[in-house]
Amino acid sequence: MSASMSASAAQGVTAVAQPRWRVVDIVVAAVLGVATGLIFWGWNIVGGAWFGAADAVTPGLGGIAVGIWLIGGVIGGLVIRKPGAALVVEVVAAIISMLIGNVWGVSTVLSGIVQGVGAELIFALFLYRRFTLPVAMLAGVGAGAAAWIFEMFYGSSPNFLKSFEFNAIYLGTLAVSGALLAGLVGWLLVRALAATGALSRFAAGREARQEV
């Protein structure tokens, strides 16, 4: 590997995008989706309580707790680095969360689709070639913005019926939570997983070895 390619890898840059999925990509996407779905299930209790408490303080502030529910798309995109990865992992995670049981039912999957698309669009914007921390945080923000749009119009009490102040605060807190809880935490989780050698067949794993 040339010095320039090594430098790019260390910076989280993929030299050439490889859009074709391998069998290992499909298997790992499924595993990541299931694992993230279990995280969602646990966060349904913790995050749900945090959401309610924050919203009681200031309507719209509950968005600060949403980021963990956006993390699947960030992790999928950072690990697999191919078109559709962010969407697939987020949707599989949402399906698992729904099947285990939560209060939102099928809307969990609809939210997962929208949030996955939001993260996917950010990775696509960088042509699936940059996977740095700033890109991960932007992907989290993209997922949060997509969630905001979805909730603006979905359900029996869509957010467009609420005040401008509520929606502005909610959008801002979703963006912050997406950047930190989905983007930053997702990036750190991928790095920790890569350090174990579990991602040796992926660029994220090879980058971890080069940094040692």
C-alpha positions as CSV (number, residue, x, y, z in Angstrom):
1,M,0.0,0.0,0.0
2,S,1.4,3.4,-0.9
3,A,2.0,6.1,1.6
4,S,-0.9,8.2,0.2
5,M,-3.4,5.3,0.5
6,S,-2.2,4.6,4.1
7,A,-2.8,8.2,5.0
8,S,-6.3,8.1,3.4
9,A,-7.2,5.0,5.3
10,A,-6.0,6.5,8.6
11,Q,-8.3,9.5,8.0
12,G,-11.3,7.3,7.3
13,V,-11.3,7.8,3.5
14,T,-12.1,4.9,1.2
15,A,-10.0,5.3,-2.0
16,V,-12.5,3.7,-4.4
17,A,-16.2,3.0,-3.6
18,Q,-17.2,-0.6,-4.1
19,P,-21.0,-0.6,-4.5
20,R,-21.4,-4.4,-4.9
21,W,-22.3,-6.2,-1.7
22,R,-20.4,-9.3,-0.6
23,V,-22.0,-12.1,1.3
24,V,-20.0,-11.0,4.4
25,D,-21.5,-7.5,4.0
26,I,-25.0,-9.0,4.1
27,V,-24.3,-11.1,7.1
28,V,-22.6,-8.3,9.1
29,A,-25.4,-5.9,8.2
30,A,-27.9,-8.4,9.7
31,V,-25.8,-9.0,12.8
32,L,-25.3,-5.2,13.3
33,G,-29.1,-4.7,12.8
34,V,-30.0,-7.3,15.4
35,A,-27.5,-6.0,17.9
36,T,-28.6,-2.4,17.4
37,G,-32.2,-3.5,17.7
38,L,-31.4,-4.9,21.2
39,I,-29.9,-1.5,22.0
40,F,-33.1,0.2,20.8
41,W,-35.2,-2.1,23.0
42,G,-33.2,-1.2,26.1
43,W,-33.3,2.5,25.1
44,N,-37.1,2.4,24.8
45,I,-37.2,2.4,28.6
46,V,-34.2,4.7,29.4
47,G,-34.6,7.0,26.5
48,G,-38.4,7.1,26.7
49,A,-38.2,8.2,30.4
50,W,-35.5,10.8,29.5
51,F,-37.6,12.1,26.6
52,G,-40.7,12.5,28.8
53,A,-38.8,14.3,31.6
54,A,-37.0,16.7,29.2
55,D,-40.2,17.4,27.3
56,A,-41.9,18.2,30.6
57,V,-39.3,20.8,31.3
58,T,-39.6,22.5,27.9
59,P,-41.8,21.1,25.1
60,G,-39.5,19.9,22.3
61,L,-36.5,19.4,24.5
62,G,-37.2,15.6,24.5
63,G,-35.5,15.4,21.2
64,I,-32.2,15.4,23.1
65,A,-32.9,11.7,24.0
66,V,-33.6,10.5,20.5
67,G,-30.0,10.0,19.2
68,I,-29.6,6.4,20.3
69,W,-32.6,5.4,18.1
70,L,-30.7,6.9,15.1
71,I,-27.4,5.1,15.7
72,G,-28.1,2.1,13.4
73,G,-27.7,4.0,10.2
74,V,-24.5,5.6,11.4
75,I,-22.9,2.3,12.4
76,G,-24.1,0.5,9.3
77,G,-22.6,3.2,7.1
78,L,-19.3,3.4,8.9
79,V,-18.7,-0.4,8.9
80,I,-20.0,-1.6,5.5
81,R,-19.4,1.6,3.5
82,K,-21.7,0.8,0.6
83,P,-24.9,2.2,-0.7
84,G,-27.8,1.0,1.3
85,A,-25.9,-0.1,4.4
86,A,-27.1,2.7,6.7
87,L,-30.7,2.1,5.6
88,V,-30.5,-1.7,6.0
89,V,-29.0,-1.7,9.5
90,E,-31.4,1.0,10.8
91,V,-34.4,-0.8,9.4
92,V,-33.4,-4.3,10.7
93,A,-32.8,-2.7,14.1
94,A,-36.3,-1.1,14.0
95,I,-37.9,-4.4,13.0
96,I,-36.1,-6.2,15.9
97,S,-37.2,-3.5,18.3
98,M,-40.8,-3.8,17.1
99,L,-40.8,-7.6,17.3
100,I,-39.4,-7.7,20.8
101,G,-42.2,-5.3,21.8
102,N,-42.6,-1.6,22.3
103,V,-45.4,0.9,22.5
104,W,-45.0,2.3,18.9
105,G,-45.7,-0.9,17.0
106,V,-45.3,-0.7,13.2
107,S,-44.5,3.0,13.3
108,T,-41.1,1.9,14.6
109,V,-40.3,0.4,11.2
110,L,-41.6,3.4,9.3
111,S,-39.4,5.6,11.5
112,G,-36.5,3.3,10.9
113,I,-36.9,3.6,7.2
114,V,-37.0,7.4,7.3
115,Q,-34.1,7.7,9.7
116,G,-32.0,5.3,7.7
117,V,-32.6,7.3,4.6
118,G,-31.5,10.4,6.4
119,A,-28.2,8.9,7.4
120,E,-27.8,7.3,4.0
121,L,-28.1,10.6,2.2
122,I,-25.1,12.0,4.1
123,F,-22.9,9.1,3.2
124,A,-24.1,9.4,-0.4
125,L,-23.3,13.1,-0.3
126,F,-19.6,12.1,0.3
127,L,-19.9,9.4,-2.4
128,Y,-19.4,6.7,0.2
129,R,-15.7,7.6,0.3
130,R,-15.4,9.6,3.6
131,F,-16.1,8.0,7.0
132,T,-14.5,10.4,9.4
133,L,-15.9,11.5,12.7
134,P,-17.4,14.7,11.2
135,V,-19.2,12.7,8.5
136,A,-20.5,10.3,11.2
137,M,-21.9,13.2,13.2
138,L,-23.4,14.7,10.0
139,A,-25.1,11.3,9.3
140,G,-26.6,11.4,12.8
141,V,-27.9,14.9,12.2
142,G,-29.3,13.7,8.8
143,A,-31.1,10.9,10.5
144,G,-32.5,13.4,13.1
145,A,-33.6,15.8,10.5
146,A,-35.4,13.0,8.7
147,A,-37.1,12.0,11.9
148,W,-38.2,15.6,12.4
149,I,-39.8,15.7,9.0
150,F,-41.5,12.3,9.4
151,E,-43.0,13.3,12.8
152,M,-44.1,16.6,11.4
153,F,-46.7,14.8,9.3
154,Y,-47.2,11.3,10.6
155,G,-49.7,10.0,13.2
156,S,-52.9,11.2,14.7
157,S,-51.3,14.2,16.2
158,P,-48.6,15.3,13.8
159,N,-46.1,18.0,14.9
160,F,-47.3,20.6,12.4
161,L,-50.3,21.0,14.6
162,K,-47.9,22.2,17.4
163,S,-46.3,25.6,17.8
164,F,-43.4,26.9,15.9
165,E,-41.4,27.2,19.1
166,F,-41.9,23.5,19.8
167,N,-40.8,22.4,16.4
168,A,-37.8,24.7,16.4
169,I,-36.6,23.4,19.8
170,Y,-37.4,19.8,18.7
171,L,-35.4,20.1,15.5
172,G,-32.4,21.7,17.4
173,T,-32.4,19.0,20.0
174,L,-32.7,16.2,17.4
175,A,-29.7,17.7,15.6
176,V,-27.6,17.8,18.7
177,S,-28.7,14.4,19.9
178,G,-28.1,12.9,16.4
179,A,-24.6,14.4,16.2
180,L,-23.6,13.2,19.7
181,L,-25.6,10.1,20.6
182,A,-25.8,8.7,17.1
183,G,-22.7,10.2,15.3
184,L,-20.0,10.4,18.0
185,V,-21.1,7.4,20.0
186,G,-21.6,5.4,16.8
187,W,-18.2,6.3,15.6
188,L,-16.6,5.3,18.9
189,L,-18.5,2.0,19.0
190,V,-17.2,1.2,15.5
191,R,-13.6,2.0,16.5
192,A,-13.9,-0.1,19.6
193,L,-15.3,-3.0,17.6
194,A,-12.6,-2.6,15.0
195,A,-9.9,-2.7,17.7
196,T,-11.1,-6.2,18.7
197,G,-10.4,-7.5,15.1
198,A,-14.0,-8.3,14.5
199,L,-14.0,-6.0,11.4
200,S,-10.8,-7.4,9.8
201,R,-12.6,-7.9,6.5
202,F,-13.7,-4.3,6.4
203,A,-11.9,-1.0,5.8
204,A,-12.8,0.1,9.3
205,G,-10.9,-2.9,10.7
206,R,-7.9,-2.3,8.5
207,E,-7.7,1.3,9.5
208,A,-7.7,0.2,13.2
209,R,-4.7,-2.1,12.5
210,Q,-2.8,0.7,10.8
211,E,-3.3,3.1,13.7
212,V,-1.7,0.6,16.2
